[in-house]
């Protein structure tokens, strides 16, 4: 029998009764799972408790640290190695297995997210990649100048955690996590309106932190100054990344991502 994975998983929630059971079911191999909730009005708490995971309440005071860093600073974590999972995500068995065999010679690991639309995993075109598996002694979520920017509130924005010492090694895992964001398309659209507001404010004041990977930072800087962002975005994801092979399923994702990037 395989042993439990010595990693603490943190799932941050707000009214996630539609997604949480699927998410928690995918985390059975991890030794410690915590749900950190922001006063949900639905059955989020009851679902979490039915899985026997730790449940914590979070109330944001309007200042830093925001929710994820607050978790790293204040929760009684059993392990220093932490995996952040959104409630609409599902850890695949292959990803769990890959994490179980890591030698942890990097301070953090990027995980690729594949969208799921109507039960179909999209292997081409749009995807996301975030540094959500980390050693909390080596990485942190930075403080940025966004407290008066609308759109996100209590949760850290669309940037990666940074190395505490200013530099370090970040690697990318091979196996994906599944992202069920399109199960509720109206909620997905509403979230991206908030992302767009926040992104525009952050861009206007150049408040983004540096990406922990220098090559990624360079690509971001190039994208910001492109004169035809929409065309570049379209060509890259629909042709170079093969999104044209799944055109119908990519339509809503592409439209909302364009809104997020202000293009």
C-alpha positions as CSV (number, residue, x, y, z in Angstrom):
1,X,0.0,0.0,0.0
2,X,1.3,3.4,-0.9
3,X,2.1,5.7,2.0
4,X,0.7,9.2,2.4
5,X,2.5,12.1,0.6
6,X,4.3,14.3,3.2
7,X,2.9,17.6,1.8
8,X,0.3,19.9,3.2
9,X,-2.5,20.8,0.7
10,X,-4.3,24.1,1.3
11,X,-7.6,24.6,-0.5
12,X,-9.0,28.2,-0.2
13,X,-12.7,28.5,-0.6
14,X,-15.7,30.8,-0.8
15,X,-19.0,29.2,-1.6
16,X,-17.5,26.2,-3.3
17,X,-20.2,23.5,-2.6
18,X,-20.4,22.6,-6.3
19,X,-16.7,21.9,-6.6
20,X,-15.3,21.0,-3.3
21,X,-16.2,17.3,-3.1
22,X,-14.5,16.5,-6.4
23,X,-11.4,18.5,-5.3
24,X,-11.1,16.8,-1.9
25,X,-11.6,13.4,-3.4
26,X,-8.6,13.9,-5.6
27,X,-6.4,14.7,-2.5
28,X,-6.7,11.4,-0.7
29,X,-3.0,10.5,-1.1
30,X,-1.8,13.6,0.8
31,X,-1.2,13.3,4.5
32,X,-2.6,16.7,5.5
33,X,-5.4,18.7,3.8
34,X,-6.7,22.0,5.0
35,X,-9.7,24.0,3.8
36,X,-9.5,27.7,4.5
37,X,-12.8,29.4,4.1
38,X,-14.0,33.0,3.8
39,X,-17.5,32.9,5.5
40,X,-19.2,30.7,2.8
41,X,-23.0,30.9,2.9
42,X,-23.5,27.5,1.2
43,X,-22.5,23.9,2.3
44,X,-18.8,24.3,1.9
45,X,-18.1,23.7,5.6
46,X,-20.3,20.6,5.8
47,X,-18.7,19.1,2.7
48,X,-15.2,19.7,4.1
49,X,-16.0,18.2,7.4
50,X,-17.5,15.1,5.7
51,X,-14.1,14.4,4.2
52,X,-12.4,14.7,7.6
53,X,-10.0,17.5,6.6
54,X,-9.0,20.4,8.7
55,X,-11.3,23.5,8.4
56,X,-10.2,27.0,9.2
57,X,-12.1,30.3,9.0
58,X,-10.4,33.3,7.4
59,X,-11.6,36.9,7.6
60,X,-9.5,39.4,5.7
61,X,-8.6,42.7,7.5
62,X,-8.0,44.6,4.3
63,X,-4.3,44.6,4.6
64,X,-1.4,42.2,3.9
65,X,-0.8,39.4,4.2
66,X,-3.6,38.3,2.0
67,X,-5.2,34.8,2.1
68,X,-2.5,32.5,0.8
69,X,0.4,34.1,2.7
70,X,-1.8,34.3,5.8
71,X,-2.1,30.5,5.6
72,X,1.6,30.0,5.4
73,X,2.2,32.4,8.3
74,X,-0.6,31.3,10.7
75,X,-1.9,27.8,10.1
76,X,-0.4,24.9,12.1
77,X,1.2,23.2,9.1
78,X,2.5,19.8,9.6
79,X,4.8,20.1,6.6
80,X,6.9,22.9,5.2
81,X,6.2,21.7,1.6
82,X,2.8,23.1,0.6
83,X,0.5,22.6,-2.4
84,X,-2.1,25.3,-3.0
85,X,-5.2,23.9,-4.9
86,X,-8.2,25.8,-5.9
87,X,-11.6,24.2,-5.2
88,X,-12.4,24.0,-8.9
89,X,-9.2,22.0,-9.5
90,X,-8.6,18.3,-9.4
91,X,-5.2,16.7,-8.7
92,X,-4.7,13.8,-11.1
93,X,-3.3,10.5,-9.8
94,X,-0.3,11.0,-12.1
95,X,0.4,14.4,-10.6
96,X,0.1,13.0,-7.0
97,X,2.5,10.2,-7.9
98,X,5.0,12.7,-9.4
99,X,4.9,14.8,-6.3
100,X,5.4,11.7,-4.1
101,X,8.7,11.0,-5.8
102,X,10.2,14.6,-5.8
103,X,13.6,15.0,-4.5
104,X,12.8,18.6,-3.6
105,X,16.0,20.1,-5.1
106,X,14.0,23.2,-6.1
107,X,12.3,25.8,-3.9
108,X,9.1,25.7,-5.9
109,X,7.4,23.8,-8.7
110,X,5.1,25.1,-11.5
111,X,2.1,22.9,-12.2
112,X,0.3,23.0,-15.6
113,X,-3.4,23.3,-15.5
114,X,-5.6,21.8,-18.2
115,X,-9.1,23.1,-18.7
116,X,-12.0,20.7,-18.7
117,X,-15.0,21.6,-20.8
118,X,-18.2,19.4,-20.6
119,X,-16.1,16.5,-19.2
120,X,-13.5,16.8,-22.0
121,X,-9.9,17.6,-21.1
122,X,-8.4,20.2,-23.4
123,X,-4.9,19.2,-24.3
124,X,-4.2,21.9,-26.9
125,X,-4.3,25.7,-26.9
126,X,-5.1,27.6,-23.7
127,X,-3.8,26.3,-20.4
128,X,-2.4,27.8,-17.3
129,X,0.8,27.3,-15.3
130,X,1.3,28.4,-11.8
131,X,3.9,28.0,-9.1
132,X,1.6,26.4,-6.5
133,X,3.9,23.7,-4.9
134,X,6.5,25.3,-2.7
135,X,8.7,25.2,0.3
136,X,7.3,27.8,2.7
137,X,10.8,28.6,4.1
138,X,12.1,29.4,0.6
139,X,9.2,31.2,-1.0
140,X,6.5,33.7,-0.1
141,X,3.7,35.7,-1.8
142,X,5.0,39.3,-2.1
143,X,3.3,42.5,-0.9
144,X,2.3,44.6,-3.9
145,X,0.7,48.0,-4.2
146,X,-2.9,46.8,-5.0
147,X,-5.0,47.3,-1.8
148,X,-6.9,50.2,-3.5
149,X,-7.3,48.3,-6.9
150,X,-10.7,46.6,-7.3
151,X,-11.2,43.1,-8.6
152,X,-9.5,40.6,-6.3
153,X,-9.7,41.7,-2.7
154,X,-8.5,39.1,-0.2
155,X,-6.7,36.8,-2.5
156,X,-3.3,37.3,-4.0
157,X,-3.3,38.4,-7.6
158,X,-2.2,36.8,-10.8
159,X,1.5,36.7,-10.0
160,X,3.8,34.0,-8.8
161,X,5.3,33.7,-5.3
162,X,8.9,34.9,-5.0
163,X,12.0,33.5,-3.4
164,X,12.7,34.9,0.1
165,X,16.4,35.2,-0.5
166,X,15.8,36.9,-3.8
167,X,16.9,34.0,-6.0
168,X,16.4,30.3,-6.2
169,X,15.5,27.4,-8.4
170,X,12.0,26.8,-9.7
171,X,11.1,23.7,-11.8
172,X,8.1,22.5,-13.7
173,X,6.3,19.2,-13.1
174,X,5.4,17.1,-16.0
175,X,1.9,15.9,-14.9
176,X,-1.1,18.3,-15.0
177,X,-3.8,19.4,-12.6
178,X,-7.4,19.6,-14.1
179,X,-9.2,22.9,-14.0
180,X,-13.0,22.8,-14.0
181,X,-13.5,26.6,-14.2
182,X,-15.9,26.4,-17.1
183,X,-18.5,24.2,-15.2
184,X,-20.1,27.5,-14.1
185,X,-19.5,29.8,-17.1
186,X,-21.2,32.9,-15.6
187,X,-19.1,32.7,-12.4
188,X,-16.0,32.3,-14.6
189,X,-16.9,35.4,-16.6
190,X,-17.6,37.4,-13.4
191,X,-14.2,36.4,-12.0
192,X,-12.5,37.5,-15.2
193,X,-14.1,40.9,-15.0
194,X,-12.5,41.2,-11.6
195,X,-9.2,40.0,-13.0
196,X,-9.4,42.5,-15.8
197,X,-10.0,45.4,-13.4
198,X,-7.1,44.3,-11.2
199,X,-4.8,43.7,-14.1
200,X,-5.4,47.2,-15.6
201,X,-4.8,48.9,-12.3
202,X,-1.6,46.9,-11.7
203,X,-0.3,47.6,-15.2
204,X,-1.1,51.3,-14.9
205,X,1.2,51.7,-11.8
206,X,3.7,49.0,-12.9
207,X,3.1,47.2,-9.6
208,X,3.7,43.6,-10.7
209,X,6.5,41.8,-8.8
210,X,9.3,40.1,-10.8
211,X,8.6,36.6,-11.9
212,X,10.9,34.1,-10.1
213,X,12.0,32.8,-13.5
214,X,13.9,35.4,-15.5
215,X,13.0,34.0,-18.9
216,X,9.3,34.2,-18.0
217,X,9.7,37.8,-16.8
218,X,11.3,38.7,-20.1
219,X,8.4,37.2,-22.1
220,X,5.9,39.1,-19.9
221,X,7.7,42.4,-20.6
222,X,7.7,41.7,-24.3
223,X,4.0,40.9,-24.3
224,X,3.1,44.1,-22.4
225,X,4.6,46.3,-25.2
226,X,3.3,44.4,-28.2
227,X,1.2,46.7,-30.4
228,X,-1.3,44.0,-31.4
229,X,-1.8,41.9,-28.3
230,X,-5.1,40.4,-29.3
231,X,-3.6,39.1,-32.6
232,X,-0.5,37.8,-30.9
233,X,-2.6,36.1,-28.2
234,X,-4.8,34.5,-30.9
235,X,-2.0,33.3,-33.1
236,X,0.1,31.9,-30.3
237,X,-2.7,29.9,-28.7
238,X,-4.8,28.9,-31.7
239,X,-1.9,28.0,-34.0
240,X,1.4,27.6,-32.2
241,X,-0.3,25.8,-29.2
242,X,-2.9,24.0,-31.4
243,X,-6.1,25.5,-30.0
244,X,-7.6,25.3,-33.5
245,X,-7.9,21.6,-32.9
246,X,-10.4,22.3,-30.1
247,X,-11.9,25.6,-31.4
248,X,-15.4,25.2,-30.1
249,X,-14.4,24.4,-26.6
250,X,-11.8,27.2,-26.5
251,X,-14.2,30.0,-27.4
252,X,-15.3,31.1,-23.9
253,X,-11.9,30.6,-22.4
254,X,-10.3,32.7,-25.1
255,X,-12.9,35.5,-24.8
256,X,-12.5,35.8,-21.0
257,X,-8.7,35.7,-21.2
258,X,-8.7,38.5,-23.7
259,X,-10.8,40.5,-21.3
260,X,-8.4,39.7,-18.5
261,X,-5.4,41.0,-20.5
262,X,-7.4,44.1,-21.6
263,X,-7.2,43.2,-25.3
